[in-house]
Amino acid sequence: MAMDAKALWTMSYGMYLVTARAGGRANGQIANAVFQVTAEPPRMAVAINKDNFTHDLIRDGGWFAFSVLAETVPMEFIGLFGFKSGRDVDKLAQATVREGLHVPLVVEHAIAVTEARLLQAADAGTHTVFIGEAAGAEVLSAGAPLTYAGYHARKGKAPKNAPTYRGEAELQVQPPTPAAASPWTCAACGYTYDPEFGDPANGIAPGTRFEDIPDDWVCPVCGAPKDAFLRG
Ligand code: FE
């Protein structure tokens, strides 16, 4: 049988915010490969890139938690936890966090949270699959969960350390258009600046052409500089 990667792209995932703590440091990151392995007892698996700070915190701390992100989560929130490293930024200081049994739980933009004690870590190459037993779980709101496909539809691209990351070729860059008010796309994270909507949260009024945005403006999702944007 041939190897058609598109067959793998048909698989379904959710969008989760995985948290951990070790040695007095805590962090959280976006992950899509989170799933329940067994019901009785409830055991959960999360796949985390070995390069990520959260990876080491799970390994060293022996506990992890994950928040099920709401369908309504702002892209900027995913950007904070998906495109920035906890080695550089205290991400949890910028979110509403509650203390769990052993690790912090992100309750903002989450519809449920589960905390698990680490049982086993399986080497999967670029990632480690951590298997844990749920020690606590709580529904936070009645909203619908964000799916990986739903996230994809809104953003066009996964954080580069996601197991399913498909590389830059996946970016759907439109052919250049001569129109004055064309959208521009962040080459780092795939966020699209639409002049019609602007970026009001960062002082850019709706209707502002990309060319007219101040040079010190940065991507609201990943923090990349303005010159990292490509027309289209
Ligand atoms: Fe970006």
py3Dmol code that shows the C-alpha trace and the ligand (Angstrom):
import py3Dmol

protein = """\
ATOM      1  CA  MET A   1       0.000   0.000   0.000  1.00  0.00           C
ATOM      2  CA  ALA A   2       1.213   3.502  -0.811  1.00  0.00           C
ATOM      3  CA  MET A   3       1.817   6.105   1.895  1.00  0.00           C
ATOM      4  CA  ASP A   4      -0.672   8.911   1.382  1.00  0.00           C
ATOM      5  CA  ALA A   5      -0.330  11.395   4.255  1.00  0.00           C
ATOM      6  CA  LYS A   6      -3.722  12.833   3.383  1.00  0.00           C
ATOM      7  CA  ALA A   7      -5.246   9.686   4.837  1.00  0.00           C
ATOM      8  CA  LEU A   8      -3.841  10.713   8.231  1.00  0.00           C
ATOM      9  CA  TRP A   9      -5.252  14.225   7.911  1.00  0.00           C
ATOM     10  CA  THR A  10      -8.772  12.780   8.028  1.00  0.00           C
ATOM     11  CA  MET A  11      -8.300  11.759  11.675  1.00  0.00           C
ATOM     12  CA  SER A  12     -10.213  13.685  14.355  1.00  0.00           C
ATOM     13  CA  TYR A  13      -8.727  15.394  17.408  1.00  0.00           C
ATOM     14  CA  GLY A  14      -9.665  17.915  20.036  1.00  0.00           C
ATOM     15  CA  MET A  15      -7.770  20.950  21.263  1.00  0.00           C
ATOM     16  CA  TYR A  16      -6.385  20.820  24.776  1.00  0.00           C
ATOM     17  CA  LEU A  17      -4.261  22.905  27.085  1.00  0.00           C
ATOM     18  CA  VAL A  18      -1.896  20.614  28.976  1.00  0.00           C
ATOM     19  CA  THR A  19      -0.367  21.878  32.235  1.00  0.00           C
ATOM     20  CA  ALA A  20       2.357  20.538  34.512  1.00  0.00           C
ATOM     21  CA  ARG A  21       4.662  21.593  37.316  1.00  0.00           C
ATOM     22  CA  ALA A  22       8.082  20.516  38.564  1.00  0.00           C
ATOM     23  CA  GLY A  23      10.812  22.075  40.643  1.00  0.00           C
ATOM     24  CA  GLY A  24       8.724  25.143  41.429  1.00  0.00           C
ATOM     25  CA  ARG A  25       8.044  25.942  37.776  1.00  0.00           C
ATOM     26  CA  ALA A  26       4.785  25.468  35.972  1.00  0.00           C
ATOM     27  CA  ASN A  27       3.731  25.746  32.370  1.00  0.00           C
ATOM     28  CA  GLY A  28       0.960  25.002  29.926  1.00  0.00           C
ATOM     29  CA  GLN A  29       0.859  24.256  26.219  1.00  0.00           C
ATOM     30  CA  ILE A  30      -1.585  23.424  23.473  1.00  0.00           C
ATOM     31  CA  ALA A  31      -1.847  19.776  22.454  1.00  0.00           C
ATOM     32  CA  ASN A  32      -4.221  17.985  20.127  1.00  0.00           C
ATOM     33  CA  ALA A  33      -3.130  14.406  20.839  1.00  0.00           C
ATOM     34  CA  VAL A  34      -4.938  13.872  24.142  1.00  0.00           C
ATOM     35  CA  PHE A  35      -7.281  10.943  24.634  1.00  0.00           C
ATOM     36  CA  GLN A  36      -8.852   8.559  27.089  1.00  0.00           C
ATOM     37  CA  VAL A  37      -7.243   5.136  26.907  1.00  0.00           C
ATOM     38  CA  THR A  38      -9.346   3.148  29.360  1.00  0.00           C
ATOM     39  CA  ALA A  39     -12.578   3.851  31.229  1.00  0.00           C
ATOM     40  CA  GLU A  40     -12.048   1.741  34.337  1.00  0.00           C
ATOM     41  CA  PRO A  41      -9.868   3.031  35.821  1.00  0.00           C
ATOM     42  CA  PRO A  42      -9.936   6.258  33.763  1.00  0.00           C
ATOM     43  CA  ARG A  43      -6.532   6.492  32.109  1.00  0.00           C
ATOM     44  CA  MET A  44      -5.531   9.282  29.782  1.00  0.00           C
ATOM     45  CA  ALA A  45      -2.715   9.739  27.279  1.00  0.00           C
ATOM     46  CA  VAL A  46      -1.082  12.941  26.060  1.00  0.00           C
ATOM     47  CA  ALA A  47       1.599  13.181  23.372  1.00  0.00           C
ATOM     48  CA  ILE A  48       4.063  16.005  23.999  1.00  0.00           C
ATOM     49  CA  ASN A  49       7.040  17.109  21.905  1.00  0.00           C
ATOM     50  CA  LYS A  50      10.329  16.407  23.665  1.00  0.00           C
ATOM     51  CA  ASP A  51      11.532  19.959  22.902  1.00  0.00           C
ATOM     52  CA  ASN A  52       8.710  21.520  24.886  1.00  0.00           C
ATOM     53  CA  PHE A  53       9.116  22.853  28.429  1.00  0.00           C
ATOM     54  CA  THR A  54       5.879  21.144  29.502  1.00  0.00           C
ATOM     55  CA  HIS A  55       7.374  17.800  28.451  1.00  0.00           C
ATOM     56  CA  ASP A  56      10.095  18.035  31.076  1.00  0.00           C
ATOM     57  CA  LEU A  57       7.663  19.281  33.714  1.00  0.00           C
ATOM     58  CA  ILE A  58       5.413  16.243  33.226  1.00  0.00           C
ATOM     59  CA  ARG A  59       8.376  13.872  33.251  1.00  0.00           C
ATOM     60  CA  ASP A  60       9.908  15.438  36.352  1.00  0.00           C
ATOM     61  CA  GLY A  61       6.738  16.376  38.227  1.00  0.00           C
ATOM     62  CA  GLY A  62       4.829  13.144  37.706  1.00  0.00           C
ATOM     63  CA  TRP A  63       1.460  14.844  37.172  1.00  0.00           C
ATOM     64  CA  PHE A  64      -0.321  16.555  34.306  1.00  0.00           C
ATOM     65  CA  ALA A  65      -3.668  18.183  33.704  1.00  0.00           C
ATOM     66  CA  PHE A  66      -5.508  19.162  30.570  1.00  0.00           C
ATOM     67  CA  SER A  67      -8.248  21.663  29.872  1.00  0.00           C
ATOM     68  CA  VAL A  68     -10.707  20.972  27.067  1.00  0.00           C
ATOM     69  CA  LEU A  69     -10.761  24.243  25.144  1.00  0.00           C
ATOM     70  CA  ALA A  70     -14.087  25.830  24.288  1.00  0.00           C
ATOM     71  CA  GLU A  71     -15.135  26.357  20.695  1.00  0.00           C
ATOM     72  CA  THR A  72     -15.194  30.085  21.481  1.00  0.00           C
ATOM     73  CA  VAL A  73     -11.539  30.288  22.645  1.00  0.00           C
ATOM     74  CA  PRO A  74      -9.835  33.337  21.068  1.00  0.00           C
ATOM     75  CA  MET A  75      -7.038  32.554  18.646  1.00  0.00           C
ATOM     76  CA  GLU A  76      -4.779  34.847  20.682  1.00  0.00           C
ATOM     77  CA  PHE A  77      -5.223  32.542  23.674  1.00  0.00           C
ATOM     78  CA  ILE A  78      -4.173  29.542  21.607  1.00  0.00           C
ATOM     79  CA  GLY A  79      -1.315  31.641  20.288  1.00  0.00           C
ATOM     80  CA  LEU A  80      -0.039  32.350  23.784  1.00  0.00           C
ATOM     81  CA  PHE A  81      -0.034  28.681  24.754  1.00  0.00           C
ATOM     82  CA  GLY A  82       0.713  27.194  21.342  1.00  0.00           C
ATOM     83  CA  PHE A  83       3.311  29.450  19.796  1.00  0.00           C
ATOM     84  CA  LYS A  84       5.334  30.756  22.740  1.00  0.00           C
ATOM     85  CA  SER A  85       7.674  28.768  24.978  1.00  0.00           C
ATOM     86  CA  GLY A  86       7.232  28.648  28.729  1.00  0.00           C
ATOM     87  CA  ARG A  87      11.005  28.912  28.958  1.00  0.00           C
ATOM     88  CA  ASP A  88      10.688  32.517  27.737  1.00  0.00           C
ATOM     89  CA  VAL A  89       7.256  33.596  28.968  1.00  0.00           C
ATOM     90  CA  ASP A  90       5.272  32.917  32.140  1.00  0.00           C
ATOM     91  CA  LYS A  91       2.216  31.857  30.204  1.00  0.00           C
ATOM     92  CA  LEU A  92       0.146  30.861  33.213  1.00  0.00           C
ATOM     93  CA  ALA A  93       0.479  34.363  34.656  1.00  0.00           C
ATOM     94  CA  GLN A  94      -1.545  35.571  31.666  1.00  0.00           C
ATOM     95  CA  ALA A  95      -4.474  33.183  32.145  1.00  0.00           C
ATOM     96  CA  THR A  96      -7.091  32.403  34.765  1.00  0.00           C
ATOM     97  CA  VAL A  97      -5.607  29.503  36.675  1.00  0.00           C
ATOM     98  CA  ARG A  98      -6.885  27.427  39.578  1.00  0.00           C
ATOM     99  CA  GLU A  99      -4.794  25.184  41.764  1.00  0.00           C
ATOM    100  CA  GLY A 100      -5.416  21.469  41.221  1.00  0.00           C
ATOM    101  CA  LEU A 101      -4.230  18.539  43.315  1.00  0.00           C
ATOM    102  CA  HIS A 102      -0.641  18.924  42.144  1.00  0.00           C
ATOM    103  CA  VAL A 103      -0.580  21.133  39.066  1.00  0.00           C
ATOM    104  CA  PRO A 104      -2.236  24.391  37.995  1.00  0.00           C
ATOM    105  CA  LEU A 105      -5.455  24.092  35.998  1.00  0.00           C
ATOM    106  CA  VAL A 106      -6.288  26.612  33.293  1.00  0.00           C
ATOM    107  CA  VAL A 107     -10.010  27.311  33.650  1.00  0.00           C
ATOM    108  CA  GLU A 108     -10.239  30.205  31.169  1.00  0.00           C
ATOM    109  CA  HIS A 109     -11.817  29.328  27.806  1.00  0.00           C
ATOM    110  CA  ALA A 110     -12.118  25.722  29.021  1.00  0.00           C
ATOM    111  CA  ILE A 111     -15.253  23.602  29.280  1.00  0.00           C
ATOM    112  CA  ALA A 112     -13.711  20.834  31.394  1.00  0.00           C
ATOM    113  CA  VAL A 113     -10.498  19.962  33.152  1.00  0.00           C
ATOM    114  CA  THR A 114      -8.894  16.670  34.180  1.00  0.00           C
ATOM    115  CA  GLU A 115      -5.845  16.052  36.336  1.00  0.00           C
ATOM    116  CA  ALA A 116      -3.882  12.824  36.132  1.00  0.00           C
ATOM    117  CA  ARG A 117      -1.017  11.117  37.925  1.00  0.00           C
ATOM    118  CA  LEU A 118       1.691   9.933  35.563  1.00  0.00           C
ATOM    119  CA  LEU A 119       1.937   6.149  35.275  1.00  0.00           C
ATOM    120  CA  GLN A 120       4.165   5.643  32.276  1.00  0.00           C
ATOM    121  CA  ALA A 121       6.083   7.486  29.581  1.00  0.00           C
ATOM    122  CA  ALA A 122       6.463   5.859  26.168  1.00  0.00           C
ATOM    123  CA  ASP A 123       9.146   7.089  23.771  1.00  0.00           C
ATOM    124  CA  ALA A 124       7.505   7.835  20.418  1.00  0.00           C
ATOM    125  CA  GLY A 125      10.447   9.505  18.669  1.00  0.00           C
ATOM    126  CA  THR A 126       9.910  13.270  18.491  1.00  0.00           C
ATOM    127  CA  HIS A 127       7.241  12.965  21.186  1.00  0.00           C
ATOM    128  CA  THR A 128       6.723  11.174  24.462  1.00  0.00           C
ATOM    129  CA  VAL A 129       3.321   9.631  25.117  1.00  0.00           C
ATOM    130  CA  PHE A 130       2.537  10.167  28.781  1.00  0.00           C
ATOM    131  CA  ILE A 131      -0.088   7.862  30.247  1.00  0.00           C
ATOM    132  CA  GLY A 132      -1.752   8.879  33.482  1.00  0.00           C
ATOM    133  CA  GLU A 133      -4.641   7.939  35.710  1.00  0.00           C
ATOM    134  CA  ALA A 134      -7.271  10.605  36.276  1.00  0.00           C
ATOM    135  CA  ALA A 135      -7.366  11.699  39.900  1.00  0.00           C
ATOM    136  CA  GLY A 136      -9.878  14.499  39.405  1.00  0.00           C
ATOM    137  CA  ALA A 137     -12.104  15.845  36.650  1.00  0.00           C
ATOM    138  CA  GLU A 138     -14.641  18.641  36.469  1.00  0.00           C
ATOM    139  CA  VAL A 139     -17.029  20.166  33.957  1.00  0.00           C
ATOM    140  CA  LEU A 140     -16.558  23.933  33.917  1.00  0.00           C
ATOM    141  CA  SER A 141     -19.156  25.077  31.420  1.00  0.00           C
ATOM    142  CA  ALA A 142     -21.793  23.754  29.040  1.00  0.00           C
ATOM    143  CA  GLY A 143     -20.086  24.997  25.867  1.00  0.00           C
ATOM    144  CA  ALA A 144     -18.981  22.918  22.908  1.00  0.00           C
ATOM    145  CA  PRO A 145     -15.349  21.803  22.616  1.00  0.00           C
ATOM    146  CA  LEU A 146     -13.041  23.159  19.927  1.00  0.00           C
ATOM    147  CA  THR A 147     -12.014  20.379  17.561  1.00  0.00           C
ATOM    148  CA  TYR A 148      -8.699  20.244  15.785  1.00  0.00           C
ATOM    149  CA  ALA A 149     -10.539  20.548  12.465  1.00  0.00           C
ATOM    150  CA  GLY A 150     -12.435  23.561  13.768  1.00  0.00           C
ATOM    151  CA  TYR A 151      -9.199  25.158  14.888  1.00  0.00           C
ATOM    152  CA  HIS A 152      -7.685  24.393  11.523  1.00  0.00           C
ATOM    153  CA  ALA A 153     -10.556  26.004   9.690  1.00  0.00           C
ATOM    154  CA  ARG A 154     -10.055  29.164  11.725  1.00  0.00           C
ATOM    155  CA  LYS A 155      -6.273  29.276  11.582  1.00  0.00           C
ATOM    156  CA  GLY A 156      -4.985  27.204   8.684  1.00  0.00           C
ATOM    157  CA  LYS A 157      -2.035  25.744  10.557  1.00  0.00           C
ATOM    158  CA  ALA A 158      -1.028  23.890  13.722  1.00  0.00           C
ATOM    159  CA  PRO A 159       1.737  24.868  16.155  1.00  0.00           C
ATOM    160  CA  LYS A 160       4.932  23.390  14.758  1.00  0.00           C
ATOM    161  CA  ASN A 161       5.440  20.950  17.593  1.00  0.00           C
ATOM    162  CA  ALA A 162       2.018  19.344  17.218  1.00  0.00           C
ATOM    163  CA  PRO A 163       2.296  15.661  16.249  1.00  0.00           C
ATOM    164  CA  THR A 164       0.157  16.403  13.223  1.00  0.00           C
ATOM    165  CA  TYR A 165       2.057  19.491  12.073  1.00  0.00           C
ATOM    166  CA  ARG A 166       2.366  19.381   8.333  1.00  0.00           C
ATOM    167  CA  GLY A 167       4.957  22.057   7.656  1.00  0.00           C
ATOM    168  CA  GLU A 168       4.937  25.381   5.864  1.00  0.00           C
ATOM    169  CA  ALA A 169       3.573  23.884   2.653  1.00  0.00           C
ATOM    170  CA  GLU A 170       0.251  23.625   4.398  1.00  0.00           C
ATOM    171  CA  LEU A 171      -0.114  27.399   4.637  1.00  0.00           C
ATOM    172  CA  GLN A 172      -2.813  28.386   2.216  1.00  0.00           C
ATOM    173  CA  VAL A 173      -1.262  31.466   0.684  1.00  0.00           C
ATOM    174  CA  GLN A 174      -3.498  33.125  -1.851  1.00  0.00           C
ATOM    175  CA  PRO A 175      -2.019  34.521  -5.075  1.00  0.00           C
ATOM    176  CA  PRO A 176      -1.064  38.198  -4.782  1.00  0.00           C
ATOM    177  CA  THR A 177      -3.921  40.565  -5.382  1.00  0.00           C
ATOM    178  CA  PRO A 178      -3.602  44.180  -6.471  1.00  0.00           C
ATOM    179  CA  ALA A 179      -6.485  45.201  -4.223  1.00  0.00           C
ATOM    180  CA  ALA A 180      -5.419  47.880  -1.761  1.00  0.00           C
ATOM    181  CA  ALA A 181      -7.047  46.265   1.257  1.00  0.00           C
ATOM    182  CA  SER A 182      -5.844  42.695   0.891  1.00  0.00           C
ATOM    183  CA  PRO A 183      -5.333  40.304   3.797  1.00  0.00           C
ATOM    184  CA  TRP A 184      -1.841  39.439   5.022  1.00  0.00           C
ATOM    185  CA  THR A 185      -0.815  36.183   6.649  1.00  0.00           C
ATOM    186  CA  CYS A 186       1.729  35.611   9.411  1.00  0.00           C
ATOM    187  CA  ALA A 187       4.395  33.244   8.066  1.00  0.00           C
ATOM    188  CA  ALA A 188       5.147  32.090  11.617  1.00  0.00           C
ATOM    189  CA  CYS A 189       1.718  30.974  12.766  1.00  0.00           C
ATOM    190  CA  GLY A 190      -0.743  31.364   9.900  1.00  0.00           C
ATOM    191  CA  TYR A 191      -2.814  34.145  11.491  1.00  0.00           C
ATOM    192  CA  THR A 192      -4.483  36.251   8.821  1.00  0.00           C
ATOM    193  CA  TYR A 193      -4.828  39.989   9.238  1.00  0.00           C
ATOM    194  CA  ASP A 194      -8.088  41.053   7.611  1.00  0.00           C
ATOM    195  CA  PRO A 195      -8.231  44.824   7.013  1.00  0.00           C
ATOM    196  CA  GLU A 196     -12.006  44.701   7.260  1.00  0.00           C
ATOM    197  CA  PHE A 197     -11.764  43.700  10.933  1.00  0.00           C
ATOM    198  CA  GLY A 198      -8.409  45.234  11.858  1.00  0.00           C
ATOM    199  CA  ASP A 199      -6.938  44.282  15.240  1.00  0.00           C
ATOM    200  CA  PRO A 200      -8.956  46.398  17.682  1.00  0.00           C
ATOM    201  CA  ALA A 201      -7.509  44.596  20.724  1.00  0.00           C
ATOM    202  CA  ASN A 202      -4.148  46.074  19.781  1.00  0.00           C
ATOM    203  CA  GLY A 203      -5.283  49.484  18.663  1.00  0.00           C
ATOM    204  CA  ILE A 204      -5.716  48.782  14.936  1.00  0.00           C
ATOM    205  CA  ALA A 205      -9.130  50.036  13.872  1.00  0.00           C
ATOM    206  CA  PRO A 206     -11.318  48.060  11.462  1.00  0.00           C
ATOM    207  CA  GLY A 207     -10.665  49.218   7.911  1.00  0.00           C
ATOM    208  CA  THR A 208      -6.929  49.798   8.456  1.00  0.00           C
ATOM    209  CA  ARG A 209      -4.830  48.622   5.506  1.00  0.00           C
ATOM    210  CA  PHE A 210      -1.967  46.330   6.502  1.00  0.00           C
ATOM    211  CA  GLU A 211       0.453  48.815   4.954  1.00  0.00           C
ATOM    212  CA  ASP A 212      -0.811  51.499   7.348  1.00  0.00           C
ATOM    213  CA  ILE A 213      -0.266  49.492  10.552  1.00  0.00           C
ATOM    214  CA  PRO A 214       2.639  50.881  12.666  1.00  0.00           C
ATOM    215  CA  ASP A 215       5.928  49.028  12.191  1.00  0.00           C
ATOM    216  CA  ASP A 216       6.107  48.031  15.860  1.00  0.00           C
ATOM    217  CA  TRP A 217       2.819  46.116  15.628  1.00  0.00           C
ATOM    218  CA  VAL A 218       3.306  42.373  16.114  1.00  0.00           C
ATOM    219  CA  CYS A 219       1.239  39.319  15.247  1.00  0.00           C
ATOM    220  CA  PRO A 220      -1.511  39.165  17.915  1.00  0.00           C
ATOM    221  CA  VAL A 221      -1.309  35.371  17.937  1.00  0.00           C
ATOM    222  CA  CYS A 222       2.389  34.514  18.006  1.00  0.00           C
ATOM    223  CA  GLY A 223       4.194  37.837  18.462  1.00  0.00           C
ATOM    224  CA  ALA A 224       6.063  37.693  15.156  1.00  0.00           C
ATOM    225  CA  PRO A 225       7.082  41.129  13.796  1.00  0.00           C
ATOM    226  CA  LYS A 226       5.085  42.868  11.075  1.00  0.00           C
ATOM    227  CA  ASP A 227       7.668  42.019   8.426  1.00  0.00           C
ATOM    228  CA  ALA A 228       7.002  38.307   8.983  1.00  0.00           C
ATOM    229  CA  PHE A 229       3.698  38.778   7.184  1.00  0.00           C
ATOM    230  CA  LEU A 230       3.095  37.817   3.569  1.00  0.00           C
ATOM    231  CA  ARG A 231       0.395  39.259   1.367  1.00  0.00           C
ATOM    232  CA  GLY A 232      -2.432  36.826   0.824  1.00  0.00           C
TER     233      GLY A 232
END
"""
ligand_1 = """\
1
FE
Fe 1.804 34.851 14.008
"""
view = py3Dmol.view(width=600, height=400)
view.addModel(protein, "pdb")
view.setStyle({"model": 0}, {"cartoon": {"style": "trace"}})
view.addModel(ligand_1, "xyz")
view.setStyle({"model": 1}, {"stick": {}})
view.zoomTo()
view.show()
